Amino acid sequence: MITNYAMVIAIGMKACQMGLKTKFFSVTELIMNRAEARKQGTLEKLVKDLQKQNLLILDEWGYVPVDRDGSQMLFRLVSDSYERKSLILTTNLEFSK
């Protein structure tokens, strides 16, 4: 049986093979990277790097609570991606949640 996780990894690998700029993050990892970049004064560099990607894969959406700044960053990332790049979100939450 192929899991959703394996399917997303396969899509990401195929995108890379096709020459598409692709990044994979767990949402927790991305939020931690954001916090570190903010401390180091490199937040805009991180945002620009994410904007350059053709495909962003964000794993474990909703798995860990996100603070206000993290929520704003995720909202910006999703809204910046709208009609500009591919975005894959995975979650283990039930649809009702």
CYANA upper distance limits for C-alpha pairs under 8 A (distance plus 0.5 A):
  2 ILE  CA      6 ALA  CA      6.72
  2 ILE  CA      7 MET  CA      7.23
  3 THR  CA      7 MET  CA      6.79
  4 ASN  CA      8 VAL  CA      6.66
  4 ASN  CA     90 THR  CA      8.36
  5 TYR  CA      9 ILE  CA      6.76
  5 TYR  CA     90 THR  CA      8.24
  6 ALA  CA     10 ALA  CA      6.64
  7 MET  CA     11 ILE  CA      6.74
  8 VAL  CA     12 GLY  CA      6.66
  8 VAL  CA     57 ILE  CA      8.27
  8 VAL  CA     88 ILE  CA      8.28
  9 ILE  CA     13 MET  CA      6.61
 10 ALA  CA     14 LYS  CA      6.61
 11 ILE  CA     15 ALA  CA      6.63
 12 GLY  CA     16 CYS  CA      6.82
 12 GLY  CA     22 THR  CA      7.16
 12 GLY  CA     23 LYS  CA      8.47
 12 GLY  CA     24 PHE  CA      8.26
 12 GLY  CA     55 LEU  CA      8.23
 12 GLY  CA     57 ILE  CA      8.08
 13 MET  CA     17 GLN  CA      6.75
 14 LYS  CA     18 MET  CA      6.72
 15 ALA  CA     19 GLY  CA      6.99
 15 ALA  CA     20 LEU  CA      5.79
 15 ALA  CA     21 LYS  CA      8.10
 15 ALA  CA     22 THR  CA      7.36
 15 ALA  CA     55 LEU  CA      8.18
 16 CYS  CA     20 LEU  CA      5.69
 16 CYS  CA     21 LYS  CA      6.99
 16 CYS  CA     22 THR  CA      6.77
 20 LEU  CA     53 GLN  CA      8.16
 20 LEU  CA     54 ASN  CA      6.27
 20 LEU  CA     55 LEU  CA      7.68
 21 LYS  CA     52 LYS  CA      8.03
 21 LYS  CA     53 GLN  CA      5.36
 21 LYS  CA     54 ASN  CA      5.57
 21 LYS  CA     55 LEU  CA      6.90
 22 THR  CA     53 GLN  CA      6.16
 22 THR  CA     54 ASN  CA      6.46
 22 THR  CA     55 LEU  CA      5.22
 22 THR  CA     56 LEU  CA      6.37
 22 THR  CA     57 ILE  CA      8.26
 23 LYS  CA     50 LEU  CA      8.43
 23 LYS  CA     53 GLN  CA      7.45
 23 LYS  CA     55 LEU  CA      7.04
 23 LYS  CA     56 LEU  CA      5.63
 23 LYS  CA     57 ILE  CA      6.71
 24 PHE  CA     56 LEU  CA      6.57
 24 PHE  CA     57 ILE  CA      5.14
 24 PHE  CA     58 LEU  CA      6.62
 24 PHE  CA     59 ASP  CA      8.09
 25 PHE  CA     29 GLU  CA      6.57
 25 PHE  CA     30 LEU  CA      6.34
 25 PHE  CA     56 LEU  CA      8.48
 25 PHE  CA     57 ILE  CA      6.75
 25 PHE  CA     58 LEU  CA      5.65
 25 PHE  CA     59 ASP  CA      6.64
 26 SER  CA     30 LEU  CA      6.76
 26 SER  CA     58 LEU  CA      5.93
 26 SER  CA     59 ASP  CA      4.87
 26 SER  CA     60 GLU  CA      6.31
 26 SER  CA     61 TRP  CA      8.16
 27 VAL  CA     31 ILE  CA      6.66
 27 VAL  CA     58 LEU  CA      6.21
 27 VAL  CA     59 ASP  CA      6.38
 27 VAL  CA     60 GLU  CA      6.54
 27 VAL  CA     61 TRP  CA      6.41
 28 THR  CA     32 MET  CA      6.68
 28 THR  CA     60 GLU  CA      8.35
 28 THR  CA     64 VAL  CA      7.42
 29 GLU  CA     33 ASN  CA      6.57
 30 LEU  CA     34 ARG  CA      6.60
 31 ILE  CA     35 ALA  CA      6.74
 31 ILE  CA     66 VAL  CA      8.38
 31 ILE  CA     70 GLY  CA      6.26
 32 MET  CA     36 GLU  CA      6.72
 33 ASN  CA     37 ALA  CA      6.52
 34 ARG  CA     38 ARG  CA      6.57
 34 ARG  CA     43 LEU  CA      6.99
 34 ARG  CA     46 LEU  CA      7.88
 34 ARG  CA     70 GLY  CA      8.29
 35 ALA  CA     39 LYS  CA      6.85
 36 GLU  CA     40 GLN  CA      6.76
 37 ALA  CA     41 GLY  CA      6.40
 37 ALA  CA     42 THR  CA      5.25
 37 ALA  CA     43 LEU  CA      5.19
 37 ALA  CA     46 LEU  CA      7.50
 38 ARG  CA     42 THR  CA      6.48
 38 ARG  CA     43 LEU  CA      5.38
 42 THR  CA     46 LEU  CA      6.98
 43 LEU  CA     47 VAL  CA      6.76
 44 GLU  CA     48 LYS  CA      6.52
 45 LYS  CA     49 ASP  CA      6.63
 46 LEU  CA     50 LEU  CA      6.79
 47 VAL  CA     51 GLN  CA      6.69
 48 LYS  CA     52 LYS  CA      6.81
 49 ASP  CA     53 GLN  CA      7.40
 50 LEU  CA     56 LEU  CA      8.23
 50 LEU  CA     77 LEU  CA      8.43
 51 GLN  CA     77 LEU  CA      8.46
 51 GLN  CA     80 ASP  CA      7.95
 51 GLN  CA     81 SER  CA      8.09
 53 GLN  CA     85 LYS  CA      7.88
 54 ASN  CA     85 LYS  CA      5.64
 54 ASN  CA     86 SER  CA      6.67
 55 LEU  CA     85 LYS  CA      6.51
 55 LEU  CA     86 SER  CA      5.20
 55 LEU  CA     87 LEU  CA      6.18
 55 LEU  CA     88 ILE  CA      8.17
 56 LEU  CA     85 LYS  CA      8.41
 56 LEU  CA     86 SER  CA      6.94
 56 LEU  CA     87 LEU  CA      5.41
 56 LEU  CA     88 ILE  CA      6.80
 57 ILE  CA     87 LEU  CA      6.40
 57 ILE  CA     88 ILE  CA      5.20
 57 ILE  CA     89 LEU  CA      6.56
 57 ILE  CA     90 THR  CA      8.48
 58 LEU  CA     87 LEU  CA      8.18
 58 LEU  CA     88 ILE  CA      6.65
 58 LEU  CA     89 LEU  CA      5.42
 58 LEU  CA     90 THR  CA      6.91
 59 ASP  CA     89 LEU  CA      6.40
 59 ASP  CA     90 THR  CA      5.30
 59 ASP  CA     91 THR  CA      7.02
 60 GLU  CA     64 VAL  CA      8.41
 60 GLU  CA     89 LEU  CA      8.18
 60 GLU  CA     90 THR  CA      6.04
 60 GLU  CA     91 THR  CA      5.14
 60 GLU  CA     92 ASN  CA      7.21
 61 TRP  CA     89 LEU  CA      6.97
 61 TRP  CA     90 THR  CA      6.33
 61 TRP  CA     91 THR  CA      5.38
 61 TRP  CA     92 ASN  CA      8.36
 62 GLY  CA     91 THR  CA      7.07
 62 GLY  CA     93 LEU  CA      7.61
 63 TYR  CA     91 THR  CA      7.47
 63 TYR  CA     92 ASN  CA      7.71
 63 TYR  CA     93 LEU  CA      7.83
 66 VAL  CA     70 GLY  CA      6.12
 66 VAL  CA     71 SER  CA      6.49
 67 ASP  CA     71 SER  CA      6.61
 68 ARG  CA     72 GLN  CA      6.69
 69 ASP  CA     73 MET  CA      6.73
 70 GLY  CA     74 LEU  CA      6.71
 71 SER  CA     75 PHE  CA      6.59
 72 GLN  CA     76 ARG  CA      6.61
 73 MET  CA     77 LEU  CA      6.60
 74 LEU  CA     78 VAL  CA      6.65
 75 PHE  CA     79 SER  CA      6.52
 76 ARG  CA     80 ASP  CA      6.32
 77 LEU  CA     81 SER  CA      6.62
 78 VAL  CA     82 TYR  CA      6.87
 78 VAL  CA     87 LEU  CA      8.25
 80 ASP  CA     84 ARG  CA      7.87
 81 SER  CA     85 LYS  CA      5.72
 81 SER  CA     86 SER  CA      7.52
 81 SER  CA     87 LEU  CA      7.49
 93 LEU  CA     97 LYS  CA      6.80
